[in-house]
């Protein structure tokens, strides 16, 4: 079941900017914000997944890993 999120004390300039962005896309403020929250949630999941891959790589190499090793592990984890 969908949940309700209420945000209090949003500054006027922030509210105006969000409303304008929603209007520019032909969306209600609610639909625009839902899309932004979904994007943020996906981004947070990517960061979480990447951190797990970094920890896994460091464990595999027995400590610190160089940038190339970490990037290779990230690409492998993404199936690239």
N, C-alpha and C positions, 0 to 999 in steps of 0.2 A: 504494500500500500504506500503511495507517495506520502512524503512527510512535508511539513510546513517549516520554513525557516523565516524568521523575522529578524531584521537588522535594525537596531535603533541608533539614533544619533548620527545618521549619515549627514555629513556636511552638505549644505546647499549646492556648493560648486560641484561636488562629486555626484550628487543626485542629478543635477542638470546635465553633466557630461554623459552620464549613463543613459538618461532619457534621450538625449540628442543622438547618441550612438544607436540606440534601439530604433528611434524614428528613422534614422538614415538607412536602416536595414529593413524598414517596413514591419518591425516587430513591436509587440507590446513590451513594456519594461520587464514584465515578469518573464516572458519568453526569452528575451535577450539575456537576462540574468541567469536563467536556467541553462542556456547554452554556454555562458561564460563559466558557470560553476561546473558543468560537465567537462569543459576544456581543462579547468584547473585540476579537477579530480584525476583526469587522464595523465596530466603532466606530473602530478604528485606520484602516481603509480609508476611512471617511467623512472622518476628519480629514485623511488624505493627499489625498483628492480635493478637499476644500475648500481646502486649501493650494494645490493646483495651480490652482484657479479664481481664487484671490486673486492668485497670480503672473501668470496670464494677463490678468486684469483690469487689474492695475497696468501691464503691458506695453502693453495697448491704450490706456490713458489717458496713457501716457508718464510714469509715476512713481506717486506716492501716489494712492490712490483713497479717496473718502469712504465712510462706512459704507453709505449708501444704494446706491451703485454696486456695492459688493461684495455686499450682500445680494441685489440684483437679479440679479447674475451667478450667485450660488449657486442662486437659485430657477430660473433659466434652465437651469443645468447639471443640476438635478434634474428638469427637465421640468414644473415647476409653472407 
